[in-house]
Amino acid sequence: MPYKLLIKNPAQKMLDHAPKPERHRILEKIILLKENPDNQQLDIKKLEGRDFFRLRVGVWRVVFDRKDLIKIISIEKIKSRGDVYK
């Protein structure tokens, strides 16, 4: 059963303003994440010292929280590699 997906406002705003090809690539990866967050095709790592994970999509990073018991993935932010960890 796929996870429910919540996209927080800062992440949604970035998606709304991203160039169309990049938005499409990011959304494809988010859909794969929603279907199976343990998918080996996805480049996912747990962030050190934080309760979040990051999904790498080219130069973009999707920072998310994952609640396995209730099957929810919450997309916290989407930013370029240099800005996301600040």
Sequence and secondary structure as in RCSB ss.txt:
>XXXX:A:sequence
MPYKLLIKNPAQKMLDHAPKPERHRILEKIILLKENPDNQQLDIKKLEGRDFFRLRVGVWRVVFDRKDLIKIISI
EKIKSRGDVYK
>XXXX:A:secstr
   EEEE HHHHHHHHHS HHHHHHHHHHHHHHHH TT TTS EEE TTSS EEEEETTEEEEEEEETTTTEEEE
EEEEEHHHHT 
